[in-house]
């Protein structure tokens, strides 16, 4: 599909000025009856761009999931699931090699008999966002959700803010082409920012993989991947206040 006649540009080519314009428009969208304010909605998007978290992961973050001393964030609702130790799996057939659950412990406190569970993952929050988050979370209960809003509402707000900011963007996926702001964009912008800021680091690709919690692709990566401490130190030097 051609977009030249409509002046569309690829989503991750957004400039810093365009991104800031979008954030400013987003602040104006929520009404007084909305579950969160415009400032909180903006912080939610900034949180996704800063941490690389998906929207569903972000709206499940609680104050207690953040270690303010180390800047480590525990993602309790990651996209991927792990097979539970109480479960037993088998191949459905000899052709597709699809594994299906054969048995599991219905009394298991981890998977509750489902055979799989969302094992918490860890990523980081950069120093540039910590002060704003600290102020925002100030008197919040430790079990309180940072952003108690649905992904549907956040999507509608972001879509409208993108239109108001004049962002004519698209992303071309295998199954479809998406026009306008979409919530996965901010995870992509996190990756793009790190690609630029860490261009002189010999482990730039490993840094991004660690930040976004990508699974190991090659066997050799198990022995060469960097640890969370390397990512924390890089962010401390790159985004020092």
Beta strands, then each sheet from edge to edge (+ up, - down):
strand 1: 9-10
strand 2: 66-67
strand 3: 72-75
strand 4: 82-83
strand 5: 88-91
strand 6: 99-103
strand 7: 116-117
strand 8: 121-124
strand 9: 169-172
strand 10: 177-179
sheet 1: 1+ 9+ 10-
sheet 2: 2+ 3- 8+
sheet 3: 4+ 7-
sheet 4: 5+ 6-
end
